[in-house]
Amino acid sequence: MVFQLTPGTEAPAEMNTWFPQFKAMWMAENTTNTLHNLLTLRGAQVRDALKWVDGINATITSYGKDIEVKFQSHHWPMWGHDRIIDYFEKQRDAYRYIHDQSVRLMNEGYVGTEIAEAVKLPPELAQYWPNRGYWGTVKHNTRAVYQRYLGWYDSNPSSLDPLPPTQAAKKYVEYMGGEAAILARAHADFDKGEYRWLAEALRQVVFANPGNKEARELLADTYEQLGYQAEAPSWRAEYLQGANELRNGVPNIRRMQSASPDVVRAMAPEMLFSYMAVRLNGPKAAGKHLVLNVVLTDVDQQYTLEVKHGVLNHFANATPRADATIKLSKAVLARLQQVGPTSIEQAIAAGELRIEGKQEVFGQLLGMLDTFPTWFNIVTPNPEPA
């Protein structure tokens, strides 16, 4: 096996694998039988289209003369040298076209939504089956290129400090003549098939008044129609899940535990402390100063945790200025930070935790950590952040 490193393409760490005895190339996810994502709809850092292009090019130049079989982690394999090279070139050029045309239009002053509407693959790329948008799409990949280079701000001052969705929605509804007037126009536009505009207009009514059942039902019908018309299953799922939330609310399913013992064992202590830091509720922590030594008995490591200025920092080694010292295993710490301060006494009684100094300090720290919900509103308003 010969490994072709392609970091920063579909993933931060990725590689293709050449099997010379079979004349076969494993492409990981650098090529698939659909257009891939430069930015996933679930959310992630934007991928580098040019590195992706370079990775495919390197495959062609380094191994292309010998390839007879191509396969990858998703979809079916491909046989035949000429067919595979044609496939590589068309996948490569689809990403290159999306990147270059997006950057061209950015430099002509167009913003992400305008670029997404304008860029279309040329027929020789668009009509090639593996370039169809069954996972990634040209539209959201162009917006990914814009986001990678220019970020969220489009330089229009009205975008600099907009009202949050609920506040803005109430003003939109007021300016548009009220909920009844909007709904009357919306029903007419629904009959005309103007679903993209309806999604914009009706979301204002729902965010202004989430109890308006007529608006929720009509917006759900709108998302449903958009989902039926979407070529990409990823888009279809987004639309239909939005319709489901409007009709049925957020699922009431018990919280899933993602921190399994295996995950905890593989997690460095620094990662665990960083996870605790992003869970720290800054407004609750403001004005407090706590210093806690943590002795991890199973890995024989010591750390200092300090809450100050509304943030949680961690440092290697213990400090003599700590308010308290806790001694426990990494797995017990992972469990306690997830369950909260009510579990401290049980852990002490079970011999899993020893505290020297002010016992209440550890409880205060755990009490300032938010528990993230598995499910939350997306197409309906969330409560104000605490």
Helices and strands as residue ranges (DSSP letters): E 2-5, E 15-19, E 24-26, H 49-63, E 69-71, E 78-79, H 81-106, H 112-118, H 123-126, G 129-131, H 138-150, G 157-159, H 165-175, H 179-192, H 195-208, H 213-229, H 233-248, H 261-266, H 269-279, H 282-285, E 290-296, E 301-308, E 311-316, E 324-328, H 330-339, G 341-343, H 344-349, E 354-357, H 359-367
